[in-house]
Amino acid sequence: MLFDLRRQGAIGTGEPLSMIELGEQNWFGDIPAEDVGFIIDNANLPDERRQQLHEELAAVLERKDRQRMWDLAKIFYKVVFNYSSYKAIDLHGTTEALMLDLNEPLNLNEQFDLVTNIGTTEHVFNQYQAFKSIHELVRPGGKMLHSLPNQGCYDHGFFNYHPTFFYDLCLANRYEILLMTYIDCSTTPHKIVALGNQADYVRLAIDKKLSGYSGLMCILRAPAEPAPFKIPQQGFYDNRLPPELQQAWKDLPR
């Protein structure tokens, strides 16, 4: 899906960016490592850049060490995110990752064009601090990418996330929603449904079209003017949901 977003221009366009990811990602193994070469060839890259990435890929594929799978992910990230500088925070990553606890304030004194949270914060008990840190890590006008479990992933982490989490988070902190998608992970390939608004997800629930194994992915843009992180209030209790959602909140199982 990340590569599709890159081809659509949602990520990876423009000048090379600085990025930090929460949770250092590795190449999971469900897609053959050699397919990274196909991705490089189909990314519409300049010839020099494509050749450089192929050389990096060939060197990584020859190795058998533990670091190999993380370096494969970084080559993929160079294609889809077009990063110029990269950092990661992970207590269980490689020696390159910053061993910091996301339950605690980070105090990096640095901001980034892109902060990614791909399957990480559901493992962090202190949700307030984790999302406050993301807010503080992204530069004004920068982007945040979240890809997190919605349903299923049984006993996988502390939390699953519902759209209300992100819609209310965005309202409190003036984030612009560039992309919000529901991902049905029970099918191969995964079924991806764009959510134009919160009601789209509720309609899936009403029509019994939600899967027992699903995720949410969103891309958010921070406001141009910096501001302290604000704790969101849930829309239903704040009396600002439209009538359709107010009624669905009462009708759907709780």
C-alpha positions in Angstrom: 0.0 0.0 0.0 2.9 2.4 0.7 4.2 2.0 -2.8 0.7 2.6 -4.2 0.5 5.8 -2.2 3.9 6.8 -3.6 2.7 6.3 -7.1 -0.4 8.3 -6.4 1.7 11.2 -5.1 0.5 11.0 -1.5 4.0 10.4 -0.2 7.6 10.5 -1.6 7.1 13.5 -3.9 9.1 16.8 -3.8 12.5 17.4 -2.3 14.1 14.6 -0.1 12.9 14.8 3.4 14.0 14.1 6.9 12.1 11.3 8.7 11.9 9.5 12.0 9.9 6.3 12.6 8.6 5.1 15.8 9.5 1.4 15.7 12.3 0.5 13.4 10.7 -1.5 10.6 12.2 -4.6 8.9 11.3 -6.4 5.7 8.6 -8.8 7.1 9.1 -11.6 4.7 5.6 -12.0 3.2 7.0 -10.4 0.1 10.2 -11.8 -1.4 13.2 -9.6 -0.8 14.0 -9.7 -4.5 10.7 -7.8 -5.2 12.3 -4.7 -3.9 14.1 -4.6 -7.3 10.8 -4.6 -9.1 9.6 -1.7 -6.8 12.8 0.3 -7.7 12.2 -0.2 -11.4 8.6 0.9 -11.3 9.0 4.0 -9.1 9.8 6.4 -12.0 13.2 7.3 -10.5 16.0 9.1 -12.3 18.4 6.6 -13.9 21.3 7.5 -11.6 19.1 7.1 -8.5 17.7 3.8 -9.7 21.1 2.3 -10.4 22.4 3.4 -7.0 19.4 1.7 -5.2 19.9 -1.5 -7.3 23.6 -1.6 -6.2 22.6 -1.2 -2.5 20.0 -3.9 -2.9 22.4 -6.3 -4.5 24.9 -5.8 -1.6 22.2 -6.4 1.0 20.8 -9.5 -0.7 24.3 -11.1 -0.6 24.4 -10.8 3.2 22.9 -13.3 5.7 23.3 -11.2 8.9 20.4 -10.0 11.2 20.7 -6.4 10.0 19.9 -7.5 6.4 16.1 -7.3 6.9 16.2 -3.8 8.4 18.4 -2.6 5.6 16.0 -4.0 3.0 13.2 -1.9 4.6 15.4 1.2 4.4 16.0 0.7 0.7 12.2 0.4 0.3 11.8 3.6 2.3 14.2 5.4 0.1 11.9 4.7 -2.8 8.5 5.4 -1.2 9.5 8.2 1.2 12.4 9.7 -0.6 14.2 10.5 2.6 17.5 12.4 2.9 18.0 11.7 6.6 16.6 8.9 8.7 16.3 8.1 12.4 14.3 5.5 14.3 13.2 5.0 17.9 13.0 1.4 19.0 14.0 -0.5 22.2 14.3 -3.7 20.2 15.7 -2.5 16.9 19.2 -2.5 15.5 22.2 -0.6 16.9 21.2 2.3 14.7 17.9 2.9 16.5 17.6 5.3 19.4 16.8 3.1 22.5 14.2 5.4 24.0 11.0 4.6 25.8 7.9 6.0 24.1 6.1 6.0 27.4 8.4 8.9 28.5 9.1 12.3 27.0 11.8 12.2 24.3 13.5 15.6 24.3 15.3 15.1 21.0 15.4 18.9 20.3 14.9 18.0 16.6 11.9 18.0 14.3 11.3 16.1 11.1 9.4 16.4 7.8 7.8 13.0 8.4 7.0 10.9 11.5 5.8 7.4 10.9 4.0 5.2 13.3 3.6 1.9 11.6 2.3 -0.7 14.1 4.1 0.8 17.1 2.0 2.9 19.4 -0.5 0.1 20.1 2.4 -1.4 22.1 2.8 1.7 24.2 0.8 2.0 27.4 1.1 5.8 27.7 -0.9 6.9 24.7 -0.9 10.5 25.8 2.8 10.8 25.8 3.3 8.8 22.6 1.0 11.1 20.5 2.3 14.2 22.3 5.8 13.1 21.2 4.7 12.6 17.6 3.2 16.1 17.7 6.5 17.5 19.0 8.7 15.6 16.6 6.9 16.8 13.4 7.9 20.2 12.0 5.2 22.8 11.3 3.5 21.8 8.1 5.1 18.3 8.2 3.3 15.0 7.9 2.5 12.1 10.2 1.7 8.6 8.9 -0.1 6.2 11.2 -0.9 2.6 10.2 -2.4 0.8 13.2 -4.8 -2.1 14.1 -8.5 -1.4 14.1 -10.0 -4.8 14.8 -8.5 -8.2 15.5 -4.7 -8.6 16.1 -5.8 -10.5 19.2 -3.6 -9.9 22.2 -1.1 -8.2 19.9 -0.8 -5.0 21.8 -2.5 -2.8 24.4 -4.8 -1.0 22.0 -6.8 -1.1 18.8 -7.8 2.2 17.2 -11.1 3.5 15.9 -11.6 6.4 13.5 -13.0 8.6 16.3 -9.5 8.6 17.8 -7.9 10.2 14.8 -10.8 12.5 13.9 -10.9 13.9 17.4 -7.1 14.1 17.6 -7.1 16.1 14.4 -9.8 18.5 15.5 -8.1 19.2 18.8 -4.7 19.8 17.2 -5.7 21.3 13.8 -4.2 18.5 11.8 -5.3 18.3 8.2 -6.4 14.8 7.1 -4.7 14.1 3.8 -5.7 10.4 3.8 -7.9 8.1 5.9 -8.4 4.5 4.9 -9.9 1.4 6.3 -8.0 -1.8 5.5 -9.7 -5.2 5.5 -6.7 -7.5 6.3 -8.8 -10.7 6.1 -8.5 -10.7 2.3 -5.5 -11.2 -0.1 -4.8 -8.7 -1.4 -6.2 -6.5 1.4 -9.3 -4.5 0.6 -8.8 -0.8 1.0 -11.7 1.6 1.6 -11.2 5.3 1.6 -13.0 7.1 4.4 -14.1 10.5 3.3 -15.4 11.2 6.8 -16.2 9.5 10.1 -19.7 8.6 8.9 -18.2 6.3 6.1 -16.8 4.0 8.7 -20.0 4.0 10.7 -21.9 3.0 7.6 -19.6 0.1 7.1 -20.5 -1.0 10.6 -24.2 -0.5 10.1 -24.0 -2.6 6.8 -22.0 -5.3 8.6 -19.1 -4.8 6.3 -16.4 -4.4 8.9 -13.9 -7.3 9.1 -12.7 -9.0 12.2 -9.1 -8.4 11.1 -8.5 -4.8 10.0 -6.4 -1.7 10.2 -6.5 2.0 9.7 -4.0 4.1 7.8 -4.0 7.9 7.8 -1.7 10.7 6.7 -2.0 13.9 8.7 -0.4 17.3 8.1 0.6 19.4 11.1 -0.5 23.1 11.0 1.9 25.7 9.7 1.8 27.5 13.0 3.3 25.5 16.0 1.1 25.0 19.0 1.3 22.8 22.2 -0.3 19.4 22.0 -4.0 19.3 23.1 -5.8 16.4 24.5 -8.9 15.6 22.4 -12.4 15.2 23.7 -14.5 12.5 22.1 -17.1 14.0 19.7 -20.1 12.2 21.1 -19.6 13.5 24.6 -18.7 16.9 23.3 -22.1 17.1 21.5 -20.6 17.9 18.1 -21.4 14.8 16.1 -23.9 15.2 13.2 -27.3 13.5 13.8 -26.5 10.5 11.7 -23.5 9.7 13.9 -25.3 10.5 17.1 -28.0 8.0 16.3 -25.5 5.4 15.1 -23.6 5.8 18.4 -26.8 4.7 20.2 -27.9 2.0 17.8 -24.6 0.1 17.2 -23.3 -2.4 19.7 -21.2 -1.0 22.5 
